């Protein structure tokens, strides 16, 4: 089935999902009756969502990879999204992850997000299956048909499906598809996507190339480390989008060693450890994610310690 064409670029602009939207980490509390002995701590999660927005971030993204969506029951997954929506209210944007193995699952989660009041959805191509071009288009058409603004998610590392600029140009014609979270790590793509799909917002998906992406015209950052440094991340975004390159670089470069953990296998554990180092609650992860090895824990702590020390000097 060919993708329906959307010629209304002004409509897409009104449905912006840009700014700093934080892919929220999910806190657990010990509970022997819960899956893997860990129950979602909804009160703590609500407080975290409010804290991020109060510190300058534009919104939150529940049920992403950082939110361990694939380790949640269906009931938990819906309640996590509702918790974020209720906690943020009108103070920020909530972009709910609706990833699914097939289009019927992803569309279901988009329908649920719409019912619960989400502002938009984030959607991977079919997970656990290397879909072809026609299947990818059909997948996003099904999700977009629900009516919420859709940010498609290019993560070829995990899905083995690469939403290349030429494919995104075709996807961008689907009604309600307004943005792409670009996680390939190739900043050359930012300009090519803007050239091929001018109505599509390009959102930086990897923390360790965020400044480069913003300088090339990305309009948002769907981010991991703002869970640790929300105010500083919001300032980095503001500096970059204002073209204040010297100040942006001065802030970015001391943080990049920590930001690189966002692109590593242990990114969830690393970000949760970072949260603990700044006095927030990180806590454990559900399987399949286990604790960091002593060596990795030491490396994360060292990179985070340098970033925290720099920010402390800046504040002083």
Secondary structure, DSSP 4 states (H G I P E B T S, - for coil): -PPPP---HHHHHHT---EEEEE----EEE-TTSGGGEEE-HHHHHHHHHHHHHTT--EEE-SSTTTTGGGS-HHHHHHHHHHHHHHHGGGSEEEEE---SSHHHHHHHHHHHHHHT-SEEEEES-TTS---HHHHHHHHHHHHTT-SEEEEEE-HHHHS----HHHHHHHTTSTTEEEEEE-SS-THHHHHHHHH-TTSEEEE--GGGHHHHHHTT--EEEESGGGT-HHHHHHHHHHHHTT-HHHHHHHHTTTHHHHGGGGSTTHHHHHHHHHHHTTS------TT--PPPHHHHHHHHHHHHHHHHHHHHHH-
